[in-house]
Amino acid sequence: MDNGKCVANMNSTNSFPLWSLRSIRLRITVLLAIALCVEGLMRTNMNMAMVCMVNLTAVMQFEQSFNAQKPEESLVNRNYTTLPNPCVKISERKRSYNGDLLWTSQEQSWIFAAFYVGSLVVIFPGSYLCDWIGPAHTVQSGAIINIIGSMITPYISLKIGVTGVIVIRFLMGCGQGVLTPCMNVLIAHWFPLSEKSTAVALATTGNQLSIIFAMFITAELCQISLFGGWPAAFYLYSLLGIGLCFGWFRVVKDVPTRVKHITDAELTYITGSAHGRGQKRVIPLNVPWREILSSTAVWSTALSSFSQSFVVVGIVTYLPLYYRTILNMDLTSNGVLSALPFICQLVTKLAFAGLADKAKEGRFSPNQVTKTCNLFASLGGACCFVALLFFDCNHRNKAVFLICLTMGILSGFVPGYNTSIVCIAPKYTSSVASFCRLWGTVGSISSPYIIGMITSKNVISEWRTVFIIMTCILTLTGAIFQLFGTVNEQEWARDASSISILSYMNSLNEKETDKTLKLELEKGV
C-alpha cells in the first residue's frame, strides 16, 4: 500500500468495525486482556495465598515477645478462638486459615514489594526491548520468566524461605515489567485515536479478571488437600501461562502489515485513520528526554500513575488481610468478597470507556472528557476512603460496599490519564509509557511496604491512617492533572528526525531491505 493511498483514506469516514469476527484488532485486544489476566494471576496469587501460607497466630506470638503489645490490640488467631472485639465471624464453616510458615509482617511486605522492585528495574530496558526486538517477542519472553517463577515458588517457600521467595518475586517482576509499555506500543500501532480508550479499557480488563479469579480460586484451593492446598494455585496459573504463550505466538504481531490474513479494508483503516498513522506517523531516531522530563503534561500523567498504583496495589495486596483481621471473615467469604470490588471495577471500566468514546464523538472535546473522568476517579475515590474511616466490623456490609464503590470509581482513570499516555506523544509512546510506568512502579513498591509497616498490629486505627494517606494522594495528584493534564499531542513530539512508519511497515514484508535504512532502524527502533 503506497503513501498516496493511505493519505487519501486518512480522513475517510469509512471504518472497519472493531466488533467483528474478522477484526484482527479485536483478536489483539482479547490476547492483550488474556496476557494481563494470566500474568496478573501469577502476580496477585501471592496476595491471597499469603493468608493461607502464614501462621498468623504463631507469628504474632513471636513478635509479641519483642514488642510490649496491649492485650486489646492482639490479633485474631487463625481459628478465631478469641476475639478482641464484639464482632462475630461472618461464617461458621470449619475450613479456615491453616498456614505453617513463620513470616513476620515485615518479611511479608518485602515479598510483596520485591515484585514491583523487579518491575522498576526493567522499565527503561523494557522500553528499548519493545523497540528493538518488538513488543510481541518481549512480552512472550517475560511470560516465560513468570511461568518458571510461579512453578517453583512453593518449593522455594518451603525449602529455602523468605530470601528465596524475594528473589523469585523480583525476577517475576522483571518479567512482567515489560508488559505495560509493550501493550501501549501495540495499542499505538493497532488502534486509531477514536478507539484507543476502548482498546485500553478492554485490554486492561485482564487486570480485574486476574484479581477476581486469583482471590476466589486461590482461597478455595487453599482449602483442598491436593498438592498441599495453596501450592496448587501456583501450579495452576503456571499451566495457564503456558497456554498463553502458544496463543500469543500465533496471533499477536508487532504491526498490522505482519499479519498475512488481515483484510485490505482493516489495514487501510488502521494506517489511515489514526492521528499520526498516515503520512505523519513516524519512527523516532532519538528520544527527546529533555522535553519529556520537562513536560508538565507528562509529569501530571506520571503522578496520576503513581496515585492509581499506590491505591490499587495497596488494596489488592492487603484487602484479604484487612478482611481477615479487621472485618473478621472466614477464608471462603474472604475470597469471594475480596473479588467483589474488582468485579465492580470491571463493569464500570467498560462503561467509562464506552461513555468516554461516545462523548468524544459528540460535542465534548477529548480534553474535557479525559479531565472529567480523571477528576471523578481521584475525587470520588478520596471521598470513599474518608467514609471508610467511620466503619469497622460492626458495619461490615457498609465497609465492603464502600470498597466496591471505590474500585468502581477508580475506573475513571482508564479514559482519564491512561488515555493521555498514548496520545500526548504518539512517536514516543513507549518512552512516555515507561516514564509513567516508572512512577507507577514507585507507587506499587512503596504501597505494600508502607501499609505493611503501618498495619503491623492490624488494628483499625492503623487502617484509618492508611485510608487518610490514600485520600491525600488521590486528591493532590487529581488536582495536578486538572491543571496540567491533556490528550493533545505536544509540540516537541511533532518534529523529529525520523522515517515514515509506512516505509518501515512495508519494509517488514520485503525480502531485501536497504542496508542504510536498516541501520537507521537499528538506531531508533
N, C-alpha and C positions, 0 to 999 in steps of 0.2 A: 504494500500500500504506500503510495507516494505522498509527499508532504501536501501537494495541492489538494488531493482528495480529502485528507484529514482537515485541512483548513476549510474546505467547502462544507464539511459536515460538522465543524466545531460548534456552531451556533444553531444547528438544526434542531427543530422541535421534535424530530423523531427520536424515540428512545427504545432501548431493548429492556423489557421488564426484568427487574431483579427476581420477582416471584414467578419464575418459570422453570419447568423441569429441564429446559435446555440451557438455562443460565449457568455459565461457569462461575460467575460472581457469587451465586447462591451456594455453590459447592465449596468455593473458597471460604465463604463465611461460615458454613457448617463445620468445615475442618478446623478453622481457627477456634470456633467455640469448643469443639471436641478436644483440641490441644490444650486450651486453657482449663477445661474441665478435668481431663485426666492428669495433667501436671499439677493442677490445683489439688486434686485428691491426694497426690503423693506429698504435697506440702501441708495441707490442712489436716490430714490424718493425724499428725502428731498432737494437735490441739486437744482432740477428744481422747486419743489413746493415752495421753499423759495422765488423765484422771483415773485410768484403768491400770496403768503401769506402776504408779507410785503408791506406796502405803502411807497415806497422809497421816494416819494416827501415829505410826512409828516415827515419821519424820518430825511431827510436832513434839513428841516426847524428847527426841534428840535435841531439837532446837531450844526447847524449854530448859534443858539442862544448862544452857549458856545464857538464857535470857529470862530475867525475872518477870514473867508474863502474868498478868492478873487472871485469876480463875474465870472471871466472867467474860474474858476475851479469848478463852480457849476455843479451838476449832472443834467442829462436829467430827466424831470419829467415823470411820468408814462404814460402820453398821448402824449408826445413829442410836447407840445405846444411851447416850446422854446428850442433851441439848442445852445450849446456853441461853435459850430464849423460848417464849411460849409457842413458837411456830410448830406445826406438825408437818411431818413429811408428806409429800404430795401423793405417795403411793405406798401400799403395804407389801409390795412384791418382795420376795426374799432375795432375788438376784440384786446384787449391789456392787460397790467398788471393792475390789479384792486384789489390789496390786501388791507386789513384793519388793519393788525397787525402792531403795532409800536415797532419793534425790531431794536435796533441800530446795526451797523456793528459789534461792539464788541460782542454783545449778540448773533448775528448770528454765529460768529466764535466760541463762546463757545458751541453752539448747535452742530456745525459740529465736533468740537474736542471731545465732550463728548462721541460720539460713539466709537472713537478709544481709548479713555482712558479705556472704558469698555473692549475692546479687549485686551489692555495691561494687565489689572488686571488678566485675566483668562489664559494668555499664558501658564504659567507653571502648574497651576492647570488643565488646559485643556489637557496638555500633559499627566499628570498622569491619568486623567479620560479616555483618549483614551486607555491607557494601562490596567486600572483596570476594567472598565465596557465595554470596546470595542468601537471602533470608530463609529460603526453604531448607537448604542444607544446614544452616546454622541452627535452626530450631530443632531439626532432627538429631543433630549431634548432642544438643543439650538434653533432649528427651532420653537418649541412651544413658547419659550420666545419671539421670534421675531414676531410671528403671533399676539400674545396678544398685544405687544407693538405697532405694526403698527395699529392695530384695534382701539386702544384708543388714538392715537396721535392727531387726530382732536379735540376730546373733551378736552384733556389736553391743547392743544394750545389755544383754545377759552375761556376756563373757568378758567384755572389755570395760564397759561402764561409761560414765559421763563424758570423759575425754574423747573416747572413740566416737560417740554419738555426735558430739560437737563437730568433729572433723567431717563426718559423713554429711551432716546437715549443711556445713559450709560448702562442701563440694556440690551438693544438690542445689544450693542457692546459686552457685556459679552456672550450673546447667540451665536453671530457669531464668537467670538474669538476662539472657539474650532474647527471651520470648516476647516481651512487650515491645522493645524497639523494632524487632523484626516484624511483629504484627502491624505496627504503624507503617512500616515501609510497604508491606504487602497491600494494606488498605490504600495507601497513597498511589500505588501502581495500578490497582484494580478498580477503584471506585471514583466516579465523578463527584464533584463537590456536593451536589444535591442529595447524594446517597451516603455521605460519609458518617453523619450522625447515626443513621440506621445501621450502617455496617459496623461501627464501633459498638453500638448497643447490642446487636445480635451476636457479635463475636465474643464480647465480654460477658454474655450470659453464662458462658462456661465457668466464670469465676463463682457466680452464685450457685450454679448446679453442683460444682465441686464441693462447696461448703455444705450444701443441703445433704448431698449423698454422704459426705465424709462424716458429718455429725451423726446422722441417723444410722448408717450402716456400721460405722466403727463402734458405736455404742452397743449395737446388737451383737456384733462379732466378739466384743469383749466378754460376752456372757456365755459363749459356747466353749466346748472343750477342744474343738478342732485346732490343732497347732498351738494349743495353749491359750486360746482366746484372742487377745489383741494382736499377736503376730500375724494372724490370718488376714487382717486388714492390709498390712504392708505387702503380703504376697499377692493378694487380690488386685491391688492397684498397680503392682508391677506388671501383672499379666495384661491389664488394660492398656498399660503403656506400650507393651509390645504390639498390641493390635493397632494402636495409634500410629506407630512408626510405619507399618505396612500401608495404611490408608493415606497417610501424609505423603509418602514417597510416590504413590500412584497418582494423586490428584493435584497437589499444590505445586505450582511453578512460580518462579520469581516475577515474570512479566507475562502479559496476555499472549504475546507472539510465540511463546514457547509451548503453548497448548495447541496441539495439532487439530483437535476436533472443535475448536471454538468457531462459531459462525461468523461470517463476514459482518453481519449486522451488529453483533455484540462487540466485535473488535473495533469497528468504526465508532460505535457509541462510546467505548472506553477511551479511545485515543483522541476523540474529537470533541467530547462534551465537557470534560472537567477543566476548570481554570488551570492553565499551565500544562494541559495534556496534549494540546495540539502543537503548533509550531513553537509555542513558548515554553513547553516543558523541556527542562534541561538536566543534564548530569553535571554537578559542580566538580571542578577540579581542585578547588581549595575551599575549605570550610572557614567562613569569616567568624572565628571565635570571638574576636574583639567586639564585633557588633552583636553577636548573640549574648555575650556576657554583660553588655551594657544596655540591652533592650529591656525596658520596663514591661513590655508585653510578655516577654519570655519569663522574666522573674515573677510576675504575678501568676503566671501559669504554673511555674515550678513550685511556688509556695502553696498554691492550691493542691498540687500533687502531694506535697508534704502533709498538708492538713488531712486530706482524704485517707492517705496511707496510715497516718498515725491513728486516726479514729477507727477505721475499718479493721486494720490488723490488730489493734488492741481489743476490739470486740470479738473478732474471730478467735483470737488466741485465748482469751480469758473468760469468755462467756460460759463455757462448761464449768469452770471453777467457780464463777460467780453464782451460777445456778446451784451448784453443789453446796457451797459453804454459806451463802447469804440467803438464797431462796429455799434451801433445804430440799432439793429434788432428788429422787432416786435416779438410777442410771438410765433407764429407758425413757423416763419423762425428760431427763436432761438432753438425751439425744434428739428427741422429737422437737422439743421447744428451742433447742439451740439451732435447729434447722429452720424453724418457722420464720425468723426475721429475714432470712435470705430468700425464702420463697416470696415474701412480700417485696423484697428488693428486685427480684427477677421480674415480677409483674410490673412494678412501677417503672423499672428501667425501660422496658419496651414501650410503655405508654408515654413516658417522657420523650423518647427518641422520635416516636411517630408524631406526637404533637409538635415537637420542635421543627421537624422537616416540613410539616404542613404549614406551620406558622411562617417559615421562611418563604414558602411558595405564595403566601398571601401578602398582606400589607406591612408585615413586620420585617425589619432588616435582620440579617444574620447576627449582627452585634447585639441588637435588642433581645433577641431570643436567647443567645448564649449567656448574656449577663443576667437576664431574668431567671433562667434555670439555675445558674450558679448561685445566685442570691438566695433562691428558695432552698437549695441544698444546705448552704452554710448557715443561714439564719434559722431555718426550720430545724436543722439538726441541733443547733445550740439551744433552742427553746426546749427541745425534748430532753436534753441532758439536764437542764435546770429543773424540769418537772421530776426527773428521776431522783433528785435529791430528797424528795419527800415520801418515797415509797420503800418499804422494807418487805420482809417475808410475810408480814401481816396483810400486805396488799399485793400479793404475788401476781395475780392476774393483771393488775394495772401496770406493774413493773414490766411484765412480759409484753403487754400491749405497747408500752412506750418504746421499748427496744425495737419491736417490729416497726413501729411508726418511724423511728429514727432511721433505720436501714432503708425503708421505703423512700423517705425524703432525700437521703443521700444519693439516690439515683439521679437527681438533678445535675450531679457533677458530670454525667456522661454527655448530654448535649451542652454542658457548660464548658469548663476548662479543657476537658478531654477533646472536644471538637477543635478548640484553639490549637492544640498541639499539631494537628495535621493540616492546619490552614495558614498559620502566620508566616511560615517559610517553607513552601512546598518543595523547593530544591534541596533543603537541608532537613527534611523530616526526621531522618534517623539521628542527626546530631541534636536537634531540638528535643526530640523524644528522649534521647539518652540523658540530656541535661535535666529534664523534668523527672525522668526516672531516677536520677541521682538523688534528688531531693525527696522523691517518694520513698526511696530505699532508706534514706536517713530517718524518715518518719517511721518506716517499718522496723528499723533496728532499735530506735530509741523507745518506741511504744512498749513492746513487751518487757524491755529491761526496766524502764521507769515504772510501769504498772506493777511488775513483779517486786520491785523494791518497796513501793508504797504499800502494797497489799500483803506484806509478809505475815501479818496476823489474821488476815481475812475477816475483818470486822467491817461493819457498814460505814463507819466513819472514814475508813481508808478509801472505800469505794466512792464516797462523796467527794473526796479530794480528787480522785481520778476524773469524775464527771465534770468538776469545775475546770480542770485543766483542759479537757476536750472542748468545753464550751468556749473558753478563751481562745483556743487555737482556731476553731471554726469561725468565730466572729472576726478575729483580726485578719485572717487570710481572705475571708469573704469580702471584707471592706477593701482590701488591697486590689482584689480582682475587679471590683466595681469601678475603681479609679483608673486602672491601667490595662485591664484585660481587653482582648479584641480577637476577632477572627479574620481581620483584614491582613492581606499579605504585606509584610513590612518592606519599606523602601530598600533597605540594604539586602533583601533577599531576591530582588528582581534582577539586578545586574550582576553578572558573574562570568568569569572565564569558564566557558562551558561548551558542551556539544549537544546537539539535538537528541532528545530521547528517542525520536523516531529513527534516527540513524543508528542509535545504539540498539534499539529493539530489532530493527531489520538485520543488523549485523549478526545478531544471535542466531539467525536462521541461515546465514551464508556459510558456505563451506570454507571459503578463504577470506580472511579479514586482513585489511591493510595493516601492515606492521606498525605504522605510525599511530593510527587510530587505536590499535591495541595497547600501545604504550601509554597513550593518554588515558585510556580507560583504567589501566592498572594503577595509575597515579591517583585517580579521583574516585573510583567506584568501590 
